[in-house]
Amino acid sequence: MEQEQQPELYSRSGGQQAQMGSPAPADMSAGAGRKLAPKNSEESLSRSRMDDKEKDMADAMSNVVREAEAVRAPSVMPVQPSSSVPMPMQKAIGGGASVEGRLQMDRMVAVPAPQPEPVIVIEKKPIVSDYRANPYYQDEGRDEYPNYEDTGVKSVSAEPVSTFSIDVDTSSYSLIRRMINAGQLPPKGAVRLEELINYFPYSYALPAKNEDPFKPTVAVYNCPWSADHKLMHIGIKGYDLENKPRSNLIFLIDTSGSMNPQDRLPLLIASFKLMLDSIHPEDTVGIVTYAGNAGIALEPTKASEKSKIIAVLNSLQAGGSTAGADGIRTAYELAEKARIKDGNNRVILATDGDFNVGISNQDELKSFIEKKRNAGIFLSTVGVGMGNYHDNTMQTLAQNGNGNAAYIDNLNEARKVLVEEAGSTLFTIAKDVKIQVEFNPALVQEYRLIGYETRHLNREDFNNDKIDAGEIGSGHAVTAIYEVTPVGATASVDNLRYGAKEKAAAVNEEDKSTFSNELAFLKIRYKQPDGTVSKLMTRPITSADEQKFDALPDDIRFAAAVAGFGQLLRENKYTGSLTWDQVIEMANNARGKDEFGYRTEFVNLVRLAKSEAHSGQPTKE
């Protein structure tokens, strides 16, 4: 009779192969490769012959299992009945165990599908690779903010001229508000002082005629945080357009996977619905989405067809990777297709700021947007979300697109940006606005511009009309504050050994009647929205502009409080003995009318920041 072929089996050690029926090796020591015993020998074995040591170990393992079941009963998988020796016992049975016990162990190894041993399941939150599996998806640690140092003190004898571009963005304030309300102090890079100050509306004087887009408001007063220093406040406010041009708006909406949370795509949809109430019925709205591939969700449609636009907005869903640059191309093509001559042609990019696909080179992306800007199509950005927000990218795109950058953290902010301030957000009345201040060394020995670190310009850039700068919208207010050290006060920088006194004396001798009371000379350059040649506006800043702090208008005193708040957040080294309580007192006394409650909200925000600072939480870099 032909012998039945037995399957080949591997030894427990993973070593050499054995066939059933072949003789067992003489060497059965622990660690050596072992072949399985013949089948007939296995069948002759009995569990009753297991020595006392093996039984004790089996009982011990059973006790361990029972104890584990008692401790974590809800999480223990049911133990399947089995006559096999528990797997841990296999490790315990070494070369010192009986031959029968080792053969029994080898038999268990040879079983194709061994019974599962008891497993204690530790409950863990699953790692989710797709945001749709978790409605609370939230990226962490991927926020990006510009890294810059605070503007330092400048000596007038060495650098008498300060030049910068205006900044009308306000995203920094709403960003840090969200962080502080969440119980954390913002990273320093998120705190841009000029954006905190410019977040609030100010009632600066308007020009007598619209031939000039704005009129400077100037005040000089004692510095609240340094008794021998003064603050020089410069404010401008654009006039309100009576007959606003028609708008061609393209909403470029990020619908990638990261936009799923309620504070991202759902918030944007609700925000754009609000915006529809603030635009003219004859304005047109188009919608482009991007997530993997860019697509046109809505061809340019008159705002009067509100229900149609809302239906498309409601149909948007998040999903896919981010192809921001491809979406930008598609949006600009649509804007060009629906262009309104002499109108407001603008793309509004709404995203959490993450761009993973498309034009990855920042310089190439900036160049693309600049070309479209020069062709008359501007770009503004609206940011949402936290944990994945690329603030630096949003700022760069808005600046190169002749637009402004806003951040929306709730519907109230959406109403402020897209409804109440829609005129200043959408309608530009002056572009490439630059400010230059020359300080008189006879009266001022040092100065420091508070904020505008990312808007610094070289002195020669002021007269160069090819240098891009910020825009002012209809009714928009812009504020800049200098801290100055008068001659006679203690200086931070030593005087020059050669020529400093002679230079100051020469200024006074040149024309005592004109310059003797001038602290500085203010110059502003700007272009009309469709212009290519700048216009110049000038004004001396004199001792007549000096006032006592308590006699200042509410707007100017409140702006000083905001400037102090921002510097405390950035742990600025120039604020002297300024405290959170002083900021609260200044702001409280300067709330004024506060029609929309922004200043009251600010006071509460300072209180929260004070609590976090006193709790020992460090400000992140």
Rosetta blueprint (number, residue, H / E / L):
1 M L
2 E L
3 Q L
4 E L
5 Q L
6 Q L
7 P L
8 E E
9 L E
10 Y E
11 S L
12 R L
13 S L
14 G L
15 G L
16 Q L
17 Q E
18 A E
19 Q E
20 M L
21 G L
22 S L
23 P L
24 A L
25 P L
26 A L
27 D L
28 M L
29 S L
30 A L
31 G L
32 A L
33 G L
34 R L
35 K L
36 L L
37 A L
38 P L
39 K H
40 N H
41 S H
42 E H
43 E H
44 S L
45 L L
46 S L
47 R H
48 S H
49 R H
50 M L
51 D L
52 D H
53 K H
54 E H
55 K H
56 D H
57 M H
58 A H
59 D H
60 A H
61 M H
62 S H
63 N H
64 V H
65 V H
66 R H
67 E H
68 A H
69 E H
70 A H
71 V H
72 R L
73 A H
74 P H
75 S H
76 V E
77 M L
78 P L
79 V L
80 Q L
81 P L
82 S L
83 S L
84 S L
85 V L
86 P L
87 M H
88 P H
89 M H
90 Q H
91 K H
92 A H
93 I L
94 G L
95 G L
96 G L
97 A L
98 S L
99 V H
100 E H
101 G H
102 R H
103 L H
104 Q H
105 M H
106 D H
107 R H
108 M H
109 V H
110 A H
111 V L
112 P L
113 A L
114 P L
115 Q L
116 P L
117 E L
118 P L
119 V L
120 I E
121 V L
122 I L
123 E L
124 K L
125 K L
126 P L
127 I L
128 V L
129 S L
130 D L
131 Y H
132 R H
133 A H
134 N L
135 P L
136 Y L
137 Y L
138 Q L
139 D L
140 E L
141 G L
142 R L
143 D L
144 E E
145 Y L
146 P L
147 N L
148 Y L
149 E L
150 D L
151 T L
152 G L
153 V L
154 K E
155 S E
156 V L
157 S L
158 A L
159 E L
160 P L
161 V E
162 S E
163 T E
164 F E
165 S E
166 I L
167 D L
168 V L
169 D L
170 T L
171 S H
172 S H
173 Y H
174 S H
175 L H
176 I H
177 R H
178 R H
179 M H
180 I H
181 N H
182 A L
183 G L
184 Q L
185 L L
186 P L
187 P L
188 K H
189 G H
190 A H
191 V L
192 R L
193 L H
194 E H
195 E H
196 L H
197 I H
198 N H
199 Y L
200 F L
201 P L
202 Y L
203 S L
204 Y L
205 A L
206 L L
207 P L
208 A L
209 K L
210 N L
211 E L
212 D L
213 P L
214 F E
215 K E
216 P E
217 T E
218 V E
219 A E
220 V E
221 Y E
222 N E
223 C L
224 P L
225 W L
226 S L
227 A L
228 D L
229 H L
230 K E
231 L E
232 M E
233 H E
234 I E
235 G E
236 I E
237 K E
238 G E
239 Y L
240 D L
241 L L
242 E L
243 N L
244 K L
245 P L
246 R L
247 S E
248 N E
249 L E
250 I E
251 F E
252 L E
253 I E
254 D E
255 T L
256 S L
257 G H
258 S H
259 M H
260 N L
261 P L
262 Q L
263 D L
264 R L
265 L H
266 P H
267 L H
268 L H
269 I H
270 A H
271 S H
272 F H
273 K H
274 L H
275 M H
276 L L
277 D L
278 S L
279 I L
280 H L
281 P L
282 E L
283 D L
284 T E
285 V E
286 G E
287 I E
288 V E
289 T E
290 Y E
291 A L
292 G L
293 N L
294 A E
295 G E
296 I E
297 A E
298 L E
299 E E
300 P E
301 T E
302 K E
303 A L
304 S L
305 E L
306 K H
307 S H
308 K H
309 I H
310 I H
311 A H
312 V H
313 L H
314 N H
315 S H
316 L L
317 Q L
318 A L
319 G L
320 G L
321 S L
322 T L
323 A L
324 G H
325 A H
326 D H
327 G H
328 I H
329 R H
330 T H
331 A H
332 Y H
333 E H
334 L H
335 A H
336 E H
337 K H
338 A L
339 R L
340 I L
341 K L
342 D L
343 G L
344 N E
345 N E
346 R E
347 V E
348 I E
349 L E
350 A E
351 T E
352 D L
353 G L
354 D L
355 F L
356 N L
357 V L
358 G L
359 I L
360 S L
361 N L
362 Q H
363 D H
364 E H
365 L H
366 K H
367 S H
368 F H
369 I H
370 E H
371 K H
372 K H
373 R H
374 N H
375 A L
376 G L
377 I L
378 F E
379 L E
380 S E
381 T E
382 V E
383 G E
384 V L
385 G L
386 M L
387 G L
388 N L
389 Y L
390 H E
391 D H
392 N H
393 T H
394 M H
395 Q H
396 T H
397 L H
398 A H
399 Q H
400 N H
401 G L
402 N L
403 G L
404 N L
405 A E
406 A E
407 Y E
408 I L
409 D L
410 N L
411 L H
412 N H
413 E H
414 A H
415 R H
416 K H
417 V H
418 L H
419 V H
420 E H
421 E L
422 A H
423 G H
424 S H
425 T H
426 L H
427 F L
428 T E
429 I E
430 A E
431 K E
432 D E
433 V E
434 K E
435 I E
436 Q E
437 V E
438 E E
439 F E
440 N L
441 P L
442 A L
443 L L
444 V E
445 Q E
446 E E
447 Y E
448 R E
449 L E
450 I L
451 G L
452 Y L
453 E H
454 T H
455 R H
456 H E
457 L L
458 N L
459 R H
460 E H
461 D H
462 F H
463 N H
464 N L
465 D L
466 K L
467 I L
468 D L
469 A L
470 G E
471 E E
472 I E
473 G E
474 S L
475 G L
476 H L
477 A E
478 V E
479 T E
480 A E
481 I E
482 Y E
483 E E
484 V E
485 T E
486 P E
487 V L
488 G L
489 A L
490 T L
491 A L
492 S L
493 V L
494 D L
495 N L
496 L L
497 R L
498 Y L
499 G L
500 A H
501 K H
502 E H
503 K H
504 A H
505 A H
506 A H
507 V H
508 N H
509 E H
510 E H
511 D L
512 K H
513 S H
514 T H
515 F H
516 S L
517 N L
518 E E
519 L E
520 A E
521 F E
522 L E
523 K E
524 I E
525 R E
526 Y E
527 K E
528 Q L
529 P L
530 D L
531 G L
532 T L
533 V L
534 S L
535 K E
536 L E
537 M E
538 T E
539 R E
540 P E
541 I E
542 T E
543 S H
544 A H
545 D H
546 E E
547 Q L
548 K L
549 F H
550 D H
551 A H
552 L L
553 P L
554 D H
555 D H
556 I H
557 R H
558 F H
559 A H
560 A H
561 A H
562 V H
563 A H
564 G H
565 F H
566 G H
567 Q H
568 L H
569 L H
570 R L
571 E L
572 N L
573 K L
574 Y L
575 T L
576 G L
577 S L
578 L L
579 T L
580 W H
581 D H
582 Q H
583 V H
584 I H
585 E H
586 M H
587 A H
588 N H
589 N H
590 A L
591 R L
592 G L
593 K L
594 D L
595 E L
596 F L
597 G L
598 Y H
599 R H
600 T H
601 E H
602 F H
603 V H
604 N H
605 L H
606 V H
607 R H
608 L H
609 A H
610 K H
611 S H
612 E H
613 A H
614 H H
615 S L
616 G L
617 Q L
618 P L
619 T L
620 K L
621 E L
